Amino acid sequence: MVGQYLEFERPIVELENRLEELRRRSEVEEGDFSKEIEKLEKKIETIKREVYGNLNRWQITQLARHPDRPYTLDYVKMIFSDFIEIHGDRLFRDDPSIVAGFGEIEGRKVVLVGQQKGRTTKDKLYRNFGMPHPEGYRKALRAMKLAEKFSLPVLTFVDTPGAYPGIGAEERGQAEAIARNIMEMAGLKTPIVVAIIGEGGSGGALALGVGDRILMMEYAIYSVISPEGCASILWKDAGKGETAAEIMKISARDLEKFGIVDVVVEEPEGGAHRNPEAAAENLKREILSALDELEGMKIEEIVNKRYEKYRKIGEFKGGGK
């Protein structure tokens, strides 16, 4: 039985619950329920194709924020064979909203940096809802500099509503920490693979978002501001987030079309939370493919192409006479 579901998933969940109940009855009651079960299974598959095959950008935003969606540490458990976490920025303190460390994927040693949200109320508060402080970004940069020193590729998992906007964070240089990460990543002398696994929000995402290959989960989002934030600015009404999401074009397919994202990683039908193992396997395959591609290149070529990649983003031709 599905626990948490989105409003547009209600017809599917109701049928799935009926199917589960029917299967339970078939185990304890006499009679043949096979035809009813088969009929219900076909109906569920039909409705799933209709719903998930026609998602709008606001519905994709809701999937990207689903409370059961796999987070960074979930993917670490499913993708990495070994992971050793490091802590602290050597300047102020450790920030649990950023996870960083050394790990292995299929025998390949990498340095991982990713944002981590929480699930329980206690964990959400501990992880600050996945919104890093400046010390989190400085810890991330420390890990990336270690990767450069030991010639290890960097893998980043982006999943944040945005950087924490509190007074303390601003006092400790939030904007400077984000800007420095962007600058340092642009010239980091080691391959960087970025995976947007959930919410890619604002500068908080950009601080981990500069890379040679940008992967994006099918139902993730990536934008300079949240749809609600955009609606608040444009129309003074956060309730118009759905309209803003459509205008902003924040889905993986949109961003692939714009040349911002290199690869869209397919998710299981209904989203990664419905089958985390399958989602992790798809992500792992694309990560390894990106690492294979970058491994055969000289580091000078990698850095130059990274520079060219970001210079091209946002280019357009004028329509003057």
N, C-alpha and C positions, 0 to 999 in steps of 0.2 A: 504493500500500500504506500503510495507516494505521500510523504509528509508535507513538504512545502512546495507550493506550485504558484505560478503566475496566473493572473485572471484569464488571459487568453488560452491557457492550458486547461481550464476547468472542464470542458467537454471531454478531453482526452483522459484526464485523471478520474473523472466519474466512471467512465467506461472501464478503465484499468482496475479500479476498485471493485466494480461488478464482476470483472473477469476473475480477480483473485478470490472473491467470495464464491464464485461458481466452482472454481478449482478445489476450494476447501470442501465444499459440499460433495463434490464427486469422490472425495477421499473417505467420507464418513457415511454417506447415504447410498442406498442401492439405486441402480438405474444408470442409464447411459447418457452422460452429459456431453459427449464428444462433439456432437453436431452443433450444440449451442455454443460451446467453447470455440470451435473453429469459426463459426459465424461472427462471434464477438471479436476474435482476433483479427479477422479480415476488416471488420468495421473500424477497429482501432488504427490499423495500418493506413486505411484510406484517409481517416481524419487527420492522422499525423502528417501525411504527405501534404494535405491541403493547408494545414496550419503552419508547419515549419517550412514549407516551400514558398510561402508568401508573407514572410515576416517583414514588417516595416522597421524603420531605424529605431523607433522608440521601443519596440518589442525586443530588438537586439540589445538595446541598452539595458533593458530589464534582465535579459539573460546574462549579460556581462557582469551584472551585480548580484546574480542569484546567490543566496547565502550558502548553498551547498556546492557551489562551483569550486573546483580544485584551486588551491592557492600554491604559492611557491614551494612551501615545505611538503605539500602533498606530491607535487611533481618530483621533488628531490627523492622522496621515498620510492617512487615508481620508476624513475629514470636512472638515478645514480646508483652505482654499486657500492660506493664509499663516499662519505662526505664528512669533512672536518670543518666545523664552523669557527670563525674568528670573531672577536668582539672588540668594541671600542675604537675610537678615532684617534687615540693618543693625544687628545687635546682637551676634551671635556668629559665625555662619558660614552657608554654604549647606548645605541638606539635600537630597540627590538623590532621596530617597524621595517628595518633593513636587515636582511639575512645575507651574510657573506662568508665565503670559505672555499676550500679546495675539495675537489671531488673527481670521480671518474665516471665516464660514460663509455661502456663497451671498451674498457682499457685505455681510453683517452683521458689524460689529465687536463682538467680545466679549472678556472676560477669562476665561481658563480656569485653573482650579486642579484638580489631580488627583493621586491617589496613584499611584506607579509601582513595580511589582515588577520583578524581573530574570528573565532566562531562563537564561543561562549562570551557572556558579558565581561567576565574577568579577563579573558584573553583579548577581547577587543580593546579594552582599556590598556592592557599591557602593551599591545602592538600599536596603540594609538590609531586604530581603525585603518592601518596601512598608510598613514600620512606621516612621512619622515620629518624629523627635525634636521637642522644643519649638520649636527654630529652624525646623523645617519648617512648623509651624502658624503661626509668626510671619511667615514668608515668605508663606504663603497669605493671612494677614490684610493684609499690606502690599499684595499684589496686589489684594485686594478693595477696599481703601481707595482705590487708584488708580482702580479701576472706578467707584466712587462719585464721585470727583473729576471724572472725565471723562464721567460719565453713560453708562457702558457697562454692559450686562447682564453678570452673573456666571454662568458655567457651571462646575459642579464635577463631577468624576468620582470616585466613591467606590469604592475597591478596596483594602482593607487588612484583615489579620487583627486589627489593633488598634494602638494607639500603642505605641511602644517602651517597655518597662518597666525599662530598665537604670538603674543607679545614677546615671550621669551625666545622663541625661534627667530623673530625679527631682530631682537637685540643681539643674538649670537651670529647674525649674518646669513639669514636664509637665502636671500637673493644672490649673495656672493658665492655661497657654497654650490648653488645650482649652476651659476654661470661658470665657475671654475671647473666643475665636472664636465660641462659641455665642451669647454675649451680643451681640457686635458684629454678627453676621449677622442676629440677630433684628430689629435696628433699622437695618440697612444701607439707605440711601436709593437703591437701584437694584434692578431685578428680579434674582432669583436662581433658576436652574433647576438642580436636583440630579439627577444620573444615577448610579444604583448599578449598576455594570457587572460586578462580581464579588462579592467578599466585603465586606459592610458590617459590620465588626466593632467593637463596643463604642464607647467614647468616641472612639477613633481615627477612627471613621466620622462620629460626631456632630459633630466639629469642622469638617467640611465638609458636614454634612447638613441644615442649616437653610435652607429655600428656599420659594419661592412655588409651585413645581410640582416634585413628586418623581416622577421617572421611574425605573423599575427593570427591568432586563433580565429576561426570563422565567426564566432559570436562575441568577439571582443570589440571594444571601441577605443578610439584614439582621437583626441581633440585638444585644442588650446584651452577649452573651458567646458564645463559640464553643460548639457542642454538646459538645465534649470538656471544655471548662472547666466547663460546667454540670454534666456528669456527674461530674467530679472533686469538685465541691462537694456535690452532692446524695447521691451514692452512693460517693464516694471511689474511683471507677473510671472513668478516661477512656475505657476500652474500651466504655462504654455510651453513646457519642456518638450512635449511631443512635437509641436510645430517646429521648434528650434532644432530638434534632432534631425528632422527631415531636411531642413535648409542647410545644416552644417555638414551633412554627408560624412558621418563619422564611422561608418561600417568598414569592415575589412575589405569588402569588394570595392567600395568607393575609393579607398586609399590605395588599393592595388592599381586601380584605373588611373589614379593621379600620379603614380610612380613613387609614392612615399613608402609603400610596403612592397617587398620583393616576393614574398610567398604567403598565401593564405592557407593555413593549416586546417584541414577539414575536421569537424567535430562530429561525434555520434549524433544520430537524429535526436533532436530535442535539446542538445547542448552537452557540454563536457560533464556536467554534474550527473547526467543519466548513465554515463558509462565512463568513469574517470580513467580506467585502465586503457580503454581504446583510445581516448583522447591523448593520454600520455605516450602511447605507442606511436601515434601519428606525429606528435611533437618531437619525440626522440628521433624518428626517421628523418625529419626535416633538419633538425639540428646537426645530425651526423653528415647529412648531405652538404650542408653549408660549410661545415668544418673541412670536409673532403675537398671542396672547391677552393677554399682559401689556403689550404695546406700547400698546394702546389705553386703558390705565388710568393715572390720576394716581398719582404716587409715594406720596402720603399714603394713598391707598386701598390700594395694594399693601402697604405696611408694616402698616396696620391689619388687613388680611385675613390677612397672614402671622402676626400676633400671635394672631388668633382661631383660625387653623388649628391652632396648637400648643397653645392652651389647651384645645381640644376633644379632643386625643389622650389616651386613657386615661380619658375620662369613662364612668361607668356608673351605672345606677340600682340603688339598693338593693332588696332583696327583703323588707324588713321588713313587719310587719303595719300 
